[in-house]
């Protein structure tokens, strides 16, 4: 059996000379990506996933434990102060976790027949972060609330 010699289009010495530059570029790129991930543009995220600009509001309450042992199942309670009448009610609550691999966590729909815009659930978090709750009202206004929790173990690996 004969062995065929593989001819490389790029000389080996060129590859060896460029290795330190490539390593530097990879490390620098990873650093810049991490720095960018810490500086999240919440307004752009909300526009992307909800389609508008949300106003911070004291009417949207997000309750989470300050510290939780792991991110696999973090308790979350949401409540929006609203009379829940035909003239004024919460249509949808969007939950976003900006540092998760999949940012939109859940959407919950309501109607005046719901009586109140309140829910309790558990969510998965990749790391310590602020969780955003955007309440979409029946007139189209978007109200923003936030909750923060520190997770000790990543829940999204």
C-alpha positions as CSV (number, residue, x, y, z in Angstrom):
1,X,0.0,0.0,0.0
2,X,1.5,3.3,-0.9
3,X,1.2,6.4,1.1
4,X,0.2,9.5,-0.6
5,X,1.9,12.7,0.5
6,X,-0.5,15.5,1.4
7,X,0.6,18.8,0.1
8,X,-0.6,21.7,2.1
9,X,-1.5,25.0,0.4
10,X,-0.1,26.9,3.4
11,X,3.5,26.2,4.4
12,X,4.0,24.9,7.9
13,X,6.4,27.7,8.9
14,X,3.7,30.3,8.1
15,X,1.3,28.5,10.4
16,X,3.8,28.3,13.2
17,X,4.7,32.0,12.8
18,X,1.0,33.0,12.9
19,X,0.1,30.8,15.9
20,X,1.0,33.5,18.6
21,X,-1.0,36.1,16.7
22,X,-4.0,33.8,16.4
23,X,-3.8,32.9,20.1
24,X,-3.7,36.6,21.0
25,X,-6.7,37.3,18.8
26,X,-8.7,34.4,20.4
27,X,-8.0,35.5,23.9
28,X,-8.7,39.2,23.1
29,X,-11.9,38.3,21.4
30,X,-13.1,36.2,24.3
31,X,-12.3,39.0,26.7
32,X,-14.2,41.6,24.6
33,X,-17.2,39.2,24.3
34,X,-17.2,38.8,28.1
35,X,-17.0,42.5,28.7
36,X,-19.8,43.0,26.2
37,X,-22.0,40.4,27.9
38,X,-21.7,42.3,31.2
39,X,-22.8,45.6,29.5
40,X,-26.3,44.4,28.4
41,X,-28.4,47.0,26.6
42,X,-31.8,46.2,28.2
43,X,-33.7,48.7,26.1
44,X,-32.5,46.9,22.9
45,X,-33.4,43.5,24.3
46,X,-36.9,44.6,25.2
47,X,-37.4,46.1,21.8
48,X,-36.1,42.9,20.2
49,X,-38.2,40.5,22.2
50,X,-41.3,42.5,23.1
51,X,-41.4,45.1,20.3
52,X,-41.4,48.4,22.2
53,X,-39.9,50.6,24.9
54,X,-40.7,49.7,28.5
55,X,-41.0,52.2,31.3
56,X,-39.8,51.2,34.7
57,X,-42.8,51.0,37.0
58,X,-43.5,50.4,40.7
59,X,-46.7,48.6,39.6
60,X,-44.7,45.5,38.4
61,X,-43.4,43.4,41.3
62,X,-40.8,40.7,40.8
63,X,-40.0,38.6,43.8
64,X,-37.1,36.2,43.9
65,X,-34.8,34.9,46.6
66,X,-31.6,37.1,47.0
67,X,-29.4,34.0,46.9
68,X,-30.4,30.6,45.6
69,X,-28.3,27.4,45.7
70,X,-28.6,26.5,42.0
71,X,-30.0,28.0,38.8
72,X,-31.9,24.9,37.7
73,X,-35.1,25.9,39.5
74,X,-35.3,29.5,40.9
75,X,-38.6,30.5,42.4
76,X,-40.2,33.6,40.8
77,X,-43.4,35.4,41.8
78,X,-44.8,38.2,39.6
79,X,-47.6,40.6,40.4
80,X,-48.8,43.6,38.5
81,X,-51.0,46.2,40.2
82,X,-54.0,46.6,37.9
83,X,-57.8,46.8,38.3
84,X,-58.2,44.1,35.6
85,X,-61.3,45.7,34.1
86,X,-62.2,45.9,30.4
87,X,-60.7,49.5,30.4
88,X,-57.4,48.7,32.2
89,X,-55.9,45.2,32.4
90,X,-52.6,43.3,31.9
91,X,-52.6,41.5,28.6
92,X,-49.2,39.7,28.8
93,X,-46.2,39.5,31.1
94,X,-42.9,38.7,29.3
95,X,-40.1,37.4,31.4
96,X,-36.5,37.9,30.1
97,X,-33.2,36.6,31.5
98,X,-30.5,38.6,29.6
99,X,-27.6,36.4,30.6
100,X,-29.2,33.1,29.7
101,X,-28.4,31.4,26.5
102,X,-32.1,31.7,25.5
103,X,-33.1,35.1,26.8
104,X,-36.9,34.9,26.6
105,X,-37.9,32.7,29.6
106,X,-41.7,32.8,29.4
107,X,-44.9,34.7,28.4
108,X,-48.0,34.7,30.5
109,X,-51.4,35.9,29.1
110,X,-54.2,37.5,31.1
111,X,-57.7,38.9,30.6
112,X,-60.1,40.9,32.7
113,X,-61.6,37.6,33.7
114,X,-58.3,36.6,35.3
115,X,-59.2,38.8,38.3
116,X,-55.5,39.7,39.0
117,X,-52.2,39.6,37.2
118,X,-50.3,37.3,39.6
119,X,-48.3,34.1,39.1
120,X,-45.7,32.0,40.8
121,X,-43.4,29.6,38.9
122,X,-39.8,28.4,38.8
123,X,-37.3,29.4,36.1
124,X,-33.8,28.3,35.0
125,X,-31.0,30.9,35.2
126,X,-27.5,30.6,33.7
127,X,-25.9,32.8,36.3
128,X,-26.4,35.6,38.8
129,X,-28.4,38.2,37.0
130,X,-31.4,40.6,36.9
131,X,-34.6,39.1,35.6
132,X,-36.8,41.5,33.6
133,X,-40.6,41.3,33.7
134,X,-42.4,43.4,31.1
135,X,-46.1,43.9,31.6
136,X,-47.9,44.6,28.4
137,X,-51.1,46.5,29.2
138,X,-54.3,46.4,27.1
139,X,-53.6,49.9,25.7
140,X,-50.1,48.8,24.5
141,X,-48.0,50.4,27.1
142,X,-45.1,48.4,28.5
143,X,-44.2,48.5,32.2
144,X,-40.9,47.2,33.4
145,X,-40.1,45.5,36.7
146,X,-36.9,43.6,37.7
147,X,-35.8,41.1,40.2
148,X,-32.3,40.0,41.0
149,X,-30.9,36.7,42.4
150,X,-27.5,35.3,43.0
151,X,-27.2,31.6,41.9
152,X,-24.4,29.5,43.1
153,X,-24.6,26.8,40.4
154,X,-25.2,27.5,36.7
155,X,-28.6,26.1,35.6
156,X,-28.1,26.2,31.8
157,X,-25.2,23.9,31.1
